[in-house]
């Protein structure tokens, strides 16, 4: 039997309600069945994020691996599709997948070494940008969410969200972000996007299999323009003095048109801001506002 961490129980109930409770209740039996079917032996304590439980395991031949248990939803359903497409090139390698439950058996990485721990923030940005250039160079496989559809739904929600904001400057900012998205929405791209590549979602390789220094984990993939993938690297380890340097470094590394990348990065600010407003926040996040204003002022 596994003990589901209290923090994971809390986040599942907070964000998933009754579906989250059901997922948590099913975890012990799900884990036991998959451990038996895939001939896995547990080798460490459970780890977790907001959405998933991860069990360190060994395969029958002694190979270290990680069993990831997560609910199937619009974001997680694309993860095995993306991991198969990358096939370990810049990302964690997928070993097994159970479609009904969404469970993934992944190669083991070094969970104690995240890119966020690299003291030189600019070096961390360079590493992230190099990985992002590789990951987003592929055409997106069929069946993934499409940025064009997401952008259209965002733009439909802007008038109501704008009316909910009390601050005139924030209302204008949201309108400016929406205007930037409208300029590029007709050509939303077809590359395989990670969508959530920040410094904690890049881990060092496992010491027993050091095939690459750093590898990406936990994609929430969609098909779209590569510029839509830049914001996490600007927002995480936030430093307002570094916003434009990071943006320029990433656009250069990925070979992007800077104006299109700017528009889609503002689109990502728009997406996050809409979620905040719809969740009842009284204003926009200070970091997101700072990034948007820096880009709009260029």
Residue frames as qw, qx, qy, qz and C-alpha x, y, z in Angstrom:
[[0.000, 0.886, 0.463, 0.000, 0.00, 0.00, 0.00],
 [0.391, 0.312, -0.023, 0.866, 1.10, 3.57, -0.65],
 [0.163, -0.680, -0.442, 0.561, 0.51, 6.61, 1.51],
 [0.311, 0.714, 0.344, 0.525, -0.84, 9.45, -0.61],
 [0.333, -0.029, -0.277, 0.901, 0.83, 12.68, 0.57],
 [0.012, 0.691, 0.572, -0.442, -1.54, 15.09, 2.30],
 [0.012, 0.529, -0.187, -0.827, -0.43, 17.93, 0.02],
 [0.085, 0.007, -0.785, -0.614, -1.49, 15.99, -3.08],
 [0.054, -0.533, -0.839, 0.093, -4.83, 15.12, -1.47],
 [0.018, -0.674, -0.304, 0.673, -5.40, 18.82, -0.73],
 [0.079, 0.405, -0.406, -0.815, -4.60, 20.02, -4.25],
 [0.063, -0.170, -0.898, -0.401, -6.67, 17.30, -5.88],
 [0.047, -0.640, -0.728, 0.242, -9.69, 18.23, -3.78],
 [0.033, -0.622, -0.071, 0.779, -9.10, 21.97, -4.30],
 [0.170, 0.409, -0.482, -0.756, -8.85, 21.79, -8.08],
 [0.240, 0.010, -0.884, -0.400, -10.72, 18.59, -8.87],
 [0.624, -0.195, 0.135, -0.745, -13.54, 18.46, -6.34],
 [0.877, -0.085, 0.366, -0.298, -15.28, 15.08, -6.31],
 [0.850, 0.480, -0.208, 0.058, -13.24, 13.90, -9.30],
 [0.197, 0.670, -0.601, 0.388, -10.10, 14.70, -7.31],
 [0.607, -0.369, 0.556, -0.432, -11.38, 12.75, -4.32],
 [0.958, 0.184, 0.132, -0.177, -12.12, 9.78, -6.55],
 [0.634, 0.625, -0.411, 0.194, -8.64, 9.94, -8.10],
 [0.111, -0.599, 0.660, -0.440, -6.97, 9.98, -4.68],
 [0.784, -0.181, 0.440, -0.398, -9.13, 7.10, -3.45],
 [0.936, 0.344, -0.005, -0.081, -8.16, 5.01, -6.50],
 [0.235, 0.807, -0.537, 0.075, -4.41, 5.64, -6.24],
 [0.457, -0.465, 0.746, -0.137, -3.40, 2.76, -3.91],
 [0.813, 0.208, 0.536, -0.086, -5.16, 0.08, -5.97],
 [0.614, 0.784, -0.084, -0.046, -3.96, 1.63, -9.24],
 [0.014, 0.777, -0.627, 0.058, -0.37, 1.65, -8.02],
 [0.618, -0.263, 0.731, -0.121, -0.52, -1.93, -6.77],
 [0.825, 0.429, 0.356, -0.094, -1.95, -3.22, -10.06],
 [0.522, 0.823, -0.221, 0.034, 0.65, -1.43, -12.20],
 [0.242, -0.687, 0.680, -0.085, 3.56, -2.42, -9.97],
 [0.721, -0.053, 0.687, -0.072, 2.52, -6.03, -10.44],
 [0.759, 0.597, 0.252, -0.066, 1.73, -5.84, -14.16],
 [0.454, 0.836, -0.276, 0.133, 4.93, -4.03, -15.12],
 [0.897, -0.123, -0.252, 0.343, 7.05, -6.05, -12.66],
 [0.155, 0.730, -0.225, 0.626, 8.24, -3.05, -10.70],
 [0.645, -0.395, -0.501, 0.419, 9.81, -2.82, -7.27],
 [0.141, -0.963, -0.082, -0.216, 9.44, 0.34, -5.22],
 [0.725, 0.101, -0.267, 0.627, 12.76, 1.88, -4.21],
 [0.201, 0.079, -0.248, 0.944, 11.87, 5.12, -2.46],
 [0.115, 0.500, 0.593, -0.620, 9.25, 7.34, -0.91],
 [0.345, 0.711, 0.568, 0.230, 6.45, 8.77, -3.07],
 [0.186, -0.217, 0.070, 0.956, 7.00, 12.17, -4.66],
 [0.224, 0.716, 0.662, 0.009, 4.32, 14.51, -5.96],
 [0.117, 0.140, 0.158, 0.970, 3.49, 17.74, -7.71],
 [0.415, 0.075, 0.200, -0.884, 0.14, 19.48, -7.90],
 [0.761, 0.196, -0.178, -0.593, -1.45, 16.80, -10.08],
 [0.832, 0.234, -0.497, -0.073, 0.56, 13.58, -10.00],
 [0.736, -0.556, 0.382, -0.052, 2.04, 10.98, -7.68],
 [0.599, 0.606, -0.523, 0.011, 5.47, 9.62, -8.66],
 [0.873, -0.421, 0.244, -0.031, 6.91, 6.40, -7.26],
 [0.125, 0.681, -0.710, -0.127, 10.63, 5.64, -7.63],
 [0.949, 0.009, 0.256, -0.186, 10.87, 2.04, -8.87],
 [0.137, -0.473, 0.792, 0.361, 13.15, -0.52, -10.47],
 [0.787, 0.276, -0.303, -0.460, 12.20, -2.68, -13.45],
 [0.984, -0.144, 0.092, -0.053, 12.70, -6.44, -13.42],
 [0.811, 0.361, -0.143, 0.439, 16.18, -6.03, -14.93],
 [0.579, -0.452, -0.227, 0.639, 17.21, -3.52, -12.24],
 [0.261, 0.398, 0.230, 0.849, 16.82, -0.40, -14.40],
 [0.029, -0.387, -0.465, 0.796, 15.77, 2.66, -12.34],
 [0.033, -0.461, -0.602, -0.651, 12.44, 4.13, -13.44],
 [0.152, 0.112, 0.411, -0.892, 9.62, 6.35, -12.17],
 [0.019, -0.485, -0.853, -0.193, 5.92, 5.42, -12.09],
 [0.100, 0.037, 0.080, -0.991, 3.81, 8.54, -12.62],
 [0.010, -0.518, -0.855, 0.006, 0.12, 8.33, -11.68],
 [0.080, 0.204, 0.047, -0.975, -2.14, 11.16, -12.76],
 [0.488, 0.536, 0.569, -0.388, -5.75, 11.82, -13.69],
 [0.378, 0.272, 0.619, 0.633, -6.59, 11.89, -17.38],
 [0.143, 0.812, 0.328, -0.462, -7.62, 15.40, -18.45],
 [0.547, 0.833, 0.081, 0.013, -7.15, 17.81, -21.35],
 [0.015, 0.873, -0.488, 0.001, -3.55, 18.50, -20.35],
 [0.511, -0.435, 0.741, 0.000, -2.29, 15.08, -19.26],
 [0.852, 0.333, 0.391, -0.102, -3.79, 13.15, -22.19],
 [0.593, 0.786, -0.170, 0.039, -1.21, 14.65, -24.55],
 [0.366, -0.764, 0.529, 0.035, 1.84, 13.89, -22.39],
 [0.739, -0.119, 0.632, 0.199, 2.56, 10.38, -23.75],
 [0.648, 0.706, 0.258, 0.122, 1.97, 11.64, -27.30],
 [0.128, 0.948, -0.280, 0.078, 4.66, 14.30, -26.88],
 [0.518, -0.600, 0.608, 0.048, 7.10, 12.01, -25.07],
 [0.818, 0.193, 0.514, 0.173, 6.84, 9.42, -27.83],
 [0.517, 0.841, 0.069, 0.147, 7.49, 12.10, -30.45],
 [0.076, -0.893, 0.434, -0.091, 10.59, 13.36, -28.62],
 [0.961, 0.075, -0.247, 0.096, 11.76, 9.79, -27.88],
 [0.767, -0.470, -0.064, 0.432, 14.19, 10.98, -25.22],
 [0.509, 0.367, 0.106, 0.771, 15.73, 13.76, -27.33],
 [0.011, 0.386, -0.151, 0.910, 15.85, 16.56, -24.76],
 [0.640, -0.365, 0.066, -0.673, 13.07, 15.04, -22.67],
 [0.492, -0.256, 0.782, -0.285, 12.53, 12.18, -20.25],
 [0.304, 0.136, -0.834, -0.440, 12.00, 8.89, -22.08],
 [0.765, -0.086, 0.162, -0.617, 8.63, 7.13, -21.93],
 [0.055, -0.275, 0.960, 0.018, 8.93, 3.41, -21.16],
 [0.040, -0.372, -0.924, -0.077, 5.29, 2.34, -20.73],
 [0.287, -0.053, 0.032, -0.956, 1.86, 3.97, -20.90],
 [0.059, 0.370, 0.917, -0.138, -1.52, 2.82, -19.61],
 [0.060, -0.315, -0.358, -0.877, -4.14, 4.82, -21.56],
 [0.430, -0.613, -0.621, -0.232, -7.15, 4.03, -19.36],
 [0.545, -0.705, -0.309, 0.333, -5.62, 5.44, -16.18],
 [0.213, 0.950, -0.124, 0.190, -3.07, 7.82, -17.74],
 [0.716, -0.601, 0.286, 0.208, -0.22, 6.13, -15.84],
 [0.552, 0.754, -0.345, 0.083, 3.28, 6.57, -17.26],
 [0.851, -0.370, 0.141, 0.344, 6.45, 4.59, -16.63],
 [0.305, 0.931, -0.178, 0.093, 9.36, 6.96, -17.23],
 [0.710, 0.253, -0.391, 0.529, 13.11, 6.71, -17.16],
 [0.543, -0.735, -0.259, 0.314, 14.45, 7.81, -13.78],
 [0.332, 0.727, -0.134, 0.586, 16.08, 11.22, -13.62],
 [0.442, -0.079, -0.541, 0.711, 17.81, 12.87, -10.68],
 [0.228, -0.801, -0.482, -0.272, 14.93, 14.51, -8.82],
 [0.529, -0.679, -0.173, 0.478, 17.37, 16.20, -6.42],
 [0.347, -0.294, 0.295, 0.840, 18.95, 18.28, -9.22],
 [0.351, 0.799, 0.489, -0.018, 16.62, 20.79, -10.86],
 [0.478, 0.472, 0.148, 0.726, 17.75, 23.50, -13.24],
 [0.253, -0.893, -0.154, -0.338, 16.34, 26.04, -10.78],
 [0.739, -0.617, 0.036, 0.268, 19.27, 25.19, -8.48],
 [0.665, 0.293, 0.102, 0.679, 21.84, 26.46, -10.99],
 [0.301, -0.648, -0.260, 0.650, 23.08, 29.62, -9.32],
 [0.102, -0.254, 0.356, 0.894, 23.87, 31.49, -12.53],
 [0.505, 0.531, 0.493, -0.469, 20.42, 32.53, -13.72],
 [0.431, 0.670, -0.326, -0.509, 21.64, 33.46, -17.21],
 [0.056, 0.313, -0.932, -0.176, 23.27, 30.05, -17.63],
 [0.366, 0.268, 0.837, -0.307, 19.98, 28.44, -16.59],
 [0.513, 0.653, 0.134, -0.540, 18.16, 30.48, -19.25],
 [0.279, 0.574, -0.658, -0.399, 20.68, 29.39, -21.89],
 [0.129, -0.077, 0.988, -0.021, 20.20, 25.71, -20.96],
 [0.439, 0.464, 0.637, -0.431, 16.41, 26.05, -21.01],
 [0.444, 0.682, -0.145, -0.562, 16.47, 27.87, -24.35],
 [0.135, 0.423, -0.841, -0.309, 18.63, 25.16, -25.91],
 [0.228, 0.163, 0.949, -0.146, 16.23, 22.44, -24.77],
 [0.429, 0.599, 0.406, -0.541, 13.20, 24.45, -25.89],
 [0.322, 0.599, -0.463, -0.569, 14.71, 24.94, -29.35],
 [0.066, 0.180, -0.964, -0.185, 15.06, 21.17, -29.73],
 [0.250, 0.310, 0.853, -0.338, 11.69, 20.22, -28.27],
 [0.404, 0.670, 0.316, -0.537, 9.69, 22.71, -30.34],
 [0.067, 0.470, -0.618, -0.626, 11.47, 21.96, -33.61],
 [0.147, 0.134, 0.964, 0.178, 9.16, 19.01, -34.31],
 [0.426, -0.224, -0.387, -0.787, 5.76, 19.21, -36.01],
 [0.491, -0.159, 0.582, -0.628, 3.03, 18.40, -33.53],
 [0.025, 0.106, 0.981, 0.158, 1.52, 14.91, -33.80],
 [0.393, -0.378, -0.503, -0.671, -2.16, 14.61, -34.61],
 [0.578, -0.503, -0.642, -0.037, -4.69, 14.78, -31.81],
 [0.395, -0.231, -0.413, 0.788, -3.17, 17.47, -29.60],
 [0.015, 0.857, 0.376, -0.353, -4.89, 20.65, -28.47],
 [0.510, 0.466, 0.266, 0.672, -4.36, 23.48, -30.96],
 [0.261, -0.300, -0.215, 0.892, -3.24, 26.97, -30.04],
 [0.122, -0.204, -0.407, -0.882, -5.59, 28.50, -32.62],
 [0.480, -0.537, -0.642, -0.262, -8.60, 27.06, -30.78],
 [0.507, -0.476, -0.453, 0.558, -7.24, 28.18, -27.42],
 [0.186, -0.084, 0.047, 0.978, -6.59, 31.71, -28.73],
 [0.261, -0.386, -0.516, -0.718, -10.11, 32.03, -30.13],
 [0.544, -0.595, -0.591, 0.015, -11.64, 31.02, -26.80],
 [0.441, -0.331, -0.276, 0.787, -9.38, 33.45, -24.95],
 [0.040, 0.101, 0.214, 0.971, -10.40, 36.37, -27.13],
 [0.395, -0.513, -0.604, -0.465, -14.08, 35.56, -26.59],
 [0.583, -0.573, -0.513, 0.260, -13.55, 35.84, -22.82],
 [0.407, 0.099, -0.145, 0.896, -11.70, 39.16, -22.82],
 [0.196, -0.541, -0.182, -0.797, -14.68, 41.59, -22.65],
 [0.706, -0.603, -0.313, -0.200, -16.13, 39.98, -19.52],
 [0.761, -0.244, -0.256, 0.544, -12.73, 39.70, -17.83],
 [0.290, 0.312, -0.013, 0.905, -11.85, 43.30, -18.64],
 [0.381, -0.625, -0.226, -0.643, -15.10, 44.51, -17.13],
 [0.794, -0.498, -0.341, 0.072, -14.23, 42.66, -13.90],
 [0.628, -0.007, -0.223, 0.745, -11.01, 44.61, -13.34],
 [0.192, -0.894, -0.322, 0.245, -11.17, 47.75, -11.22],
 [0.376, -0.599, 0.248, 0.662, -7.86, 49.23, -12.33],
 [0.538, 0.786, 0.002, -0.306, -7.90, 51.23, -15.59],
 [0.072, 0.700, -0.677, -0.213, -4.26, 50.38, -16.33],
 [0.398, -0.111, 0.911, -0.009, -4.89, 46.66, -15.97],
 [0.630, 0.562, 0.468, -0.261, -7.94, 46.87, -18.22],
 [0.408, 0.823, -0.280, -0.280, -5.85, 48.60, -20.89],
 [0.153, -0.521, 0.831, 0.118, -3.08, 46.04, -20.48],
 [0.567, 0.161, 0.801, -0.104, -5.49, 43.15, -20.97],
 [0.585, 0.738, 0.214, -0.260, -6.91, 44.86, -24.06],
 [0.190, 0.794, -0.524, -0.243, -3.40, 45.42, -25.45],
 [0.347, -0.268, 0.897, 0.057, -2.50, 41.76, -24.95],
 [0.616, 0.434, 0.635, -0.171, -5.71, 40.73, -26.71],
 [0.453, 0.833, -0.090, -0.305, -4.97, 43.10, -29.61],
 [0.036, -0.625, 0.751, 0.213, -1.51, 41.55, -30.01],
 [0.477, 0.024, 0.878, -0.027, -3.04, 38.06, -30.15],
 [0.604, 0.648, 0.360, -0.294, -5.58, 39.12, -32.77],
 [0.252, 0.796, -0.420, -0.355, -2.71, 40.21, -35.02],
 [0.087, 0.446, -0.879, -0.140, -1.24, 36.67, -35.13],
 [0.628, 0.017, 0.658, -0.416, -4.22, 34.43, -34.38],
 [0.776, 0.492, -0.076, -0.388, -4.77, 33.64, -38.06],
 [0.713, 0.430, -0.539, 0.126, -1.49, 31.72, -38.14],
 [0.650, -0.657, 0.247, -0.291, -1.17, 29.91, -34.83],
 [0.041, 0.612, -0.789, 0.020, 1.58, 27.46, -35.85],
 [0.931, 0.021, -0.247, -0.270, 1.96, 23.70, -35.91],
 [0.357, 0.467, -0.733, 0.343, 5.01, 22.93, -33.73],
 [0.720, -0.384, -0.573, 0.076, 5.02, 20.59, -30.75],
 [0.095, -0.693, 0.281, -0.657, 4.96, 22.84, -27.68],
 [0.386, -0.056, -0.803, 0.451, 5.85, 21.80, -24.13],
 [0.301, -0.735, -0.361, -0.489, 3.73, 24.65, -22.68],
 [0.605, -0.786, -0.004, -0.127, 5.22, 24.49, -19.17],
 [0.818, 0.174, -0.231, 0.498, 9.00, 24.47, -19.56],
 [0.219, -0.907, 0.205, -0.296, 10.30, 26.27, -16.49],
 [0.189, 0.634, -0.703, 0.262, 13.40, 25.64, -14.40],
 [0.529, -0.252, 0.705, -0.400, 11.79, 23.11, -12.03],
 [0.885, 0.306, 0.243, -0.254, 10.59, 21.06, -15.00],
 [0.645, 0.611, -0.448, 0.100, 14.15, 20.38, -16.13],
 [0.798, -0.535, 0.276, -0.029, 16.05, 17.69, -14.23],
 [0.018, 0.640, -0.752, -0.157, 19.56, 16.30, -14.43],
 [0.777, 0.153, -0.567, -0.228, 19.95, 12.81, -15.85],
 [0.877, -0.462, 0.086, -0.098, 20.19, 9.88, -13.44],
 [0.215, -0.744, 0.621, 0.123, 23.79, 9.10, -12.44],
 [0.648, -0.069, 0.751, 0.105, 23.40, 5.54, -13.74],
 [0.538, 0.515, 0.576, 0.337, 22.32, 6.81, -17.17],
 [0.127, -0.709, -0.015, 0.693, 23.95, 10.23, -17.77],
 [0.562, 0.397, 0.578, 0.439, 22.93, 10.36, -21.43],
 [0.171, 0.715, 0.177, 0.654, 22.27, 14.13, -21.34],
 [0.207, 0.114, -0.491, 0.838, 23.10, 16.78, -18.73],
 [0.310, 0.210, 0.415, -0.829, 19.50, 18.07, -18.51],
 [0.070, -0.260, -0.868, -0.416, 16.12, 16.70, -19.62],
 [0.388, -0.173, 0.002, -0.905, 12.62, 18.18, -19.68],
 [0.027, -0.247, -0.949, 0.192, 9.72, 16.63, -17.80],
 [0.108, 0.556, 0.656, -0.499, 5.98, 17.15, -17.34],
 [0.010, -0.032, -0.427, -0.904, 4.86, 18.57, -20.70],
 [0.383, 0.535, 0.583, -0.476, 1.31, 19.84, -21.17],
 [0.302, -0.099, 0.584, 0.747, 1.61, 19.72, -24.96],
 [0.481, 0.715, 0.377, -0.340, -0.26, 21.49, -27.69],
 [0.592, 0.323, 0.435, 0.596, 0.27, 22.33, -31.35],
 [0.043, 0.965, 0.239, -0.096, 1.13, 25.94, -32.02],
 [0.371, 0.829, -0.203, 0.367, 3.58, 28.79, -32.47],
 [0.727, -0.020, -0.451, 0.517, 6.88, 28.41, -30.62],
 [0.052, 0.449, -0.205, 0.868, 6.57, 31.92, -29.19],
 [0.667, -0.523, -0.168, -0.503, 3.79, 30.69, -26.93],
 [0.889, -0.219, -0.342, 0.211, 6.36, 28.64, -25.00],
 [0.439, 0.460, -0.311, 0.706, 8.60, 31.50, -23.82],
 [0.356, -0.729, 0.027, -0.584, 6.74, 32.98, -20.84],
 [0.863, -0.477, -0.164, 0.045, 7.57, 30.37, -18.15],
 [0.741, 0.045, -0.134, 0.656, 11.27, 31.19, -18.47],
 [0.084, 0.541, -0.023, 0.836, 10.47, 34.91, -18.00],
 [0.579, -0.615, -0.117, -0.523, 8.05, 34.46, -15.12],
 [0.901, -0.384, -0.139, 0.150, 9.94, 31.85, -13.07],
 [0.638, -0.259, -0.040, 0.724, 13.03, 33.12, -11.24],
 [0.214, 0.886, 0.337, 0.235, 11.52, 36.49, -12.07],
 [0.437, -0.436, 0.015, 0.787, 13.87, 39.44, -12.42],
 [0.367, 0.858, 0.299, -0.196, 12.40, 42.53, -14.13],
 [0.043, -0.809, 0.416, 0.413, 15.87, 43.71, -15.17],
 [0.303, -0.255, 0.859, 0.323, 16.38, 40.44, -17.06],
 [0.637, 0.470, 0.510, -0.337, 13.04, 40.22, -18.90],
 [0.564, 0.767, -0.133, -0.275, 14.18, 41.63, -22.24],
 [0.002, -0.602, 0.789, 0.121, 17.58, 39.89, -22.09],
 [0.480, 0.005, 0.869, -0.122, 15.89, 36.52, -21.56],
 [0.644, 0.606, 0.341, -0.317, 13.32, 37.21, -24.26],
 [0.391, 0.789, -0.394, -0.263, 16.01, 38.20, -26.78],
 [0.173, -0.446, 0.877, 0.045, 18.20, 35.20, -25.90],
 [0.565, 0.186, 0.784, -0.176, 15.32, 32.77, -26.38],
 [0.621, 0.704, 0.154, -0.309, 14.06, 34.28, -29.62],
 [0.239, 0.742, -0.589, -0.213, 17.59, 34.19, -31.02],
 [0.302, -0.285, 0.909, -0.039, 18.23, 30.60, -29.88],
 [0.564, 0.356, 0.723, -0.184, 14.92, 29.40, -31.32],
 [0.210, 0.027, 0.584, 0.784, 15.28, 31.49, -34.49],
 [0.117, 0.684, 0.706, -0.142, 11.94, 33.23, -33.97],
 [0.102, 0.605, 0.256, 0.747, 10.48, 36.33, -35.55],
 [0.207, -0.053, -0.559, 0.801, 10.66, 38.71, -32.60],
 [0.378, -0.082, 0.005, -0.922, 7.36, 40.51, -33.23],
 [0.734, -0.163, -0.530, -0.392, 5.41, 37.26, -33.53],
 [0.568, -0.099, -0.707, 0.411, 7.14, 35.88, -30.44],
 [0.025, -0.052, 0.365, -0.929, 6.26, 39.07, -28.57],
 [0.570, -0.143, -0.218, -0.779, 2.60, 38.75, -29.58],
 [0.774, -0.165, -0.593, -0.146, 2.35, 35.12, -28.50],
 [0.398, -0.027, -0.642, 0.654, 4.15, 35.84, -25.22],
 [0.278, -0.076, 0.190, -0.938, 1.57, 38.54, -24.56],
 [0.707, -0.134, -0.466, -0.515, -1.00, 35.88, -25.42],
 [0.621, -0.118, -0.722, 0.280, 0.39, 33.73, -22.65],
 [0.042, -0.006, -0.445, 0.895, 0.09, 36.66, -20.24],
 [0.527, -0.105, -0.185, -0.823, -3.48, 37.01, -21.43],
 [0.707, -0.140, -0.673, -0.166, -4.18, 33.32, -20.77],
 [0.440, -0.123, -0.680, 0.573, -2.81, 33.48, -17.22],
 [0.110, -0.018, 0.235, -0.966, -4.60, 36.75, -16.50],
 [0.607, -0.171, -0.395, -0.668, -7.94, 35.41, -17.69],
 [0.657, -0.198, -0.718, 0.116, -7.57, 32.43, -15.38],
 [0.251, -0.078, -0.534, 0.804, -6.77, 34.74, -12.44],
 [0.329, -0.072, -0.001, -0.941, -9.76, 36.98, -13.09],
 [0.696, -0.154, -0.511, -0.481, -12.08, 34.01, -13.53],
 [0.603, -0.165, -0.705, 0.333, -10.77, 32.53, -10.26],
 [0.375, -0.844, -0.383, -0.032, -11.90, 35.68, -8.47],
 [0.565, -0.202, -0.101, 0.793, -8.60, 37.54, -8.14],
 [0.036, 0.884, 0.302, -0.355, -9.08, 41.27, -7.74],
 [0.189, 0.879, -0.304, -0.313, -6.15, 42.19, -9.98],
 [0.845, 0.457, -0.269, 0.073, -3.45, 40.87, -12.27],
 [0.852, -0.345, -0.017, 0.394, -0.20, 39.32, -11.06],
 [0.132, -0.914, 0.194, 0.332, 2.54, 41.91, -10.62],
 [0.466, -0.351, 0.664, 0.467, 5.16, 39.82, -12.43],
 [0.476, 0.458, 0.691, 0.296, 2.90, 39.22, -15.42],
 [0.144, 0.959, 0.220, -0.105, 2.07, 42.90, -15.64],
 [0.292, -0.767, 0.389, 0.419, 5.77, 43.79, -15.54],
 [0.500, -0.051, 0.734, 0.456, 6.63, 41.35, -18.35],
 [0.382, 0.690, 0.589, 0.176, 3.75, 42.53, -20.54],
 [0.024, 0.977, 0.051, -0.208, 4.63, 46.20, -20.08],
 [0.396, -0.572, 0.530, 0.484, 8.28, 45.56, -20.87],
 [0.458, 0.174, 0.756, 0.434, 7.34, 43.82, -24.12],
 [0.251, 0.826, 0.501, 0.065, 4.70, 46.36, -25.10],
 [0.150, -0.916, 0.068, 0.366, 7.14, 49.23, -24.55],
 [0.587, -0.184, 0.536, 0.579, 9.60, 47.93, -27.17]]
